[in-house]
Each structure stands twice: as C-alpha cells, then as structure tokens.
Amino acid sequence: MILERLFRPKPAKIAGQKLYAGVVAQARQPDFYSRLAAPDTVEGRFELYSLHVVLLLDRLKRQGAAAGTTAQALFDAYVSALDDALREMGVGDLSVGKKMRKLGEAFYGRVKSYEAALAALPDEGPLAGLIIRTVYAEAEGAQAQPLVDYILRQRRLLADQPLDAILAGDVDWAAP
C-alpha cells in the first residue's frame, strides 16, 4: 500500500499525458490535412502538435500553481513523445540529443512567436504570417486564414472550458 502510493504517478503527470494524447488525436484530424491543406509530413505534424500544445499552454498560463504543474507535465509528455518519435524514425542514440535540442529550440521559438502573435490580436496579421512561416512552410500558395479562424475559435473554446476539467486532462476540441 505504501509502495503503491509512493510510485503512483502524480495527478498532474496523468493530466499532462492525457492532455498530450488529446493534442495528438486533434492534430491528426484528417481535415487539417485535406480541408485546411496542412502538409501531411513529419514537419507539418510537428507544427500542428506544437500549435495545439501552445494553445493549451496559453490557456494554462497565469492560472495558479496547479495549472503550472499541469502545463509542465504536458510539456514533458510532448518532449518524451518527440524523443520516442525520433527513435522510431531510426535516429541513433548519439544523434537524438542534438536533434532534441534543435526541436526544443524550435518549440521555444514557436511559443514566443505564438505569444507575440496572440498578444497582437485583434490584428490577425502576425498570426497569419506565423502560420504561413511554420505550418505552411512547405506548402506553396497555402491560405492561412482558415487555420487562423480555427486557432481563434479553439482559443475561445479553451477559455470557456472550466479550468478544473483541463487540469484533469479533459479538453473539448473544435472541429478543424
């Protein structure tokens, strides 16, 4: 009994893993790739996973200690999944660290860029520009506005969801 309690995962870790599983399910929605024309590539999926993690982090910031702990657990689950994905793609043990560093830098850059673009709202220009440079970097002639509309709709939906539900790992995602 004592050992079970000692080794049982913390609620925030469970919530972070559940939130990340929801991110993956949402980012894999076929409409992102068919209707919104996001590139169905490793890079395109990285961008959509990162976008959804950023949306959750945006919702959790400045919501208290429990939200901060859950946000960290979400980030940890995300990083662990990136590491696993690299290994599944055949990246050798000696190279994983270097590639993870690059991915970490890319993610932190995305977080800062999304924060700045969201802070500029209601001017959607910075957000649209960011989407073109990141999600649609491989897609010539892609239109950012449908994805921008989705992001704004999803952000409002997340803001309206009870914090307790999100801290438990439960999120309702909008259709792409």
N, C-alpha and C positions, 0 to 999 in steps of 0.2 A: 504494500500500500504506500509506504513512504517512498520507495524507489519509483513507483508509478507516478506519484506526484512530482518527484524530483526531475524525472525525464520527460514528463508530458510537455508538449510544445505550449508556449505562451499563447494566450488568445490573440494577441496582435500578430504573431507569426502565422497562425492559422488564417486570420483575416487577410493578411498580406498575400498569402498563397492563393486564397480564394479570389481575391481581387485580381491577381495576375491571371488566374485561369479565366476569369471573366473578360479580361483585356484580350487574351489570346482568342477566345471564342468570338468576341466582337470584331477584332481586327481581321479575322478570317472570313467574315461575311462576304459571300460572293459579289454582292452589289458594289462593294468598294472597287473591285477589280473589273467588273463588267459594266456597271452603270456609271460609276464615277471615274473609271479609267486609271485607277492607281496601278502602277506596274506590278505584275504578279511575279516578282523576283525576290531574291534574298534582301536586296536593299529596299525595295518597296515595302516588303513586310516589316523590316526593321523600322521604317519610318512610321508605319501605321501602329505597330506595337508601341513605339516611343510616344506617338501622339496621344494614344489612349492612356498611357501611364502618366504623361504630363497633365492630361485633363483631370485625372484622379488626384494627383499631387496638388494641382491648383485648387481643387475642392477642399483638400485636407489642410492646406496651409493656414496658419493662424487660427486653428480650431482647438488648441489646447494640447496638453501632453499626450493624451491617448491618441489623438489624431497624428501627432508627430511620430509616435512609436509605430502606428499602423502604416504611415507613409514610408518609414524606414524599412519596415517588413515587406512592403510592396516593392520597393526599390531592390531589396536583397533578393526577392524572388525573381525579379526581372533580370538582374545580373547573373544569378545562378542559371537561369534559362538560356541566356546568351552564351555562357560558358559551355553548357551542355550542347547547344546547337553547334558551336564551333567544333567541339569534339566529334559530334555526329557527322559533320561535314569533312572530317578527316584531318583537321588541323592538328599537328603534332604537339605533344606536351610542351616542348621547348618554345613553340611559337604562340601558344594560347595566351600567355601573359602579355606579350606585345600586342596581339590583336585585341585582347580585352581592354588594354589601356587605350587603344585607338577608339574602340567602341564607347568606352567610358567618357572620353573627351568629346566624342561626337554627341553623346547623350546630354552631357552637361551643357554643351553649346546649344543644343535644341531647347533645353529647359530655359536657358537665358533668353534665347530668341523668342520662344513662345510667350514667356513672361512679358517681354517688351511689346510684342505684337498685341497681346491681350490687354496690356495697360493702355495701348493707343486707341482702343475701342471708344467710341463707336466708329472711328476711322478703320475700315476693314482693309485698307491698302497694305499696311505692314503684314497682316496675317496672310493675305492673298500672295504677297511676294514671298513670304516664308514657305508657304505650301508649294509654290512653283519651284523654289530652290531646293526643297528637300524631297517631298513626296513625289513630285513630278519631274525631278531632275533628269530622269531617263526617258521621259515621255515628251516628245516634241509636240508643240501646239496644244498641250493639255489646258483645260479651263479650270482654274482654281475655285471659282465661285460655288459650285455645288458642294465641294468639300468644306469650304468656309462656312456655308449655310449649315451644314451638318455639325461642324465644330461649335458654332454659336448655339444651335438647338440643343446639342448634347451638354454644353456648359450650363445652360439654363435648367435642363432636366436634372443634372447633378446638384445644382444649387437648391433645387426644390426637394431633393430627397433627404430624409432625416439622417442626420449625422450618425446616430446610433446604428442605423441599418448599414451604412457604409463601413463603420468601424467593425461590424460583424462580418463584413465581406460581401454584403448583398448590394448590388447595383443594378438599376434598370437602365439599359442602354437603348438609345433611339435607333430606329432603322436608318441605315445609310441613305 
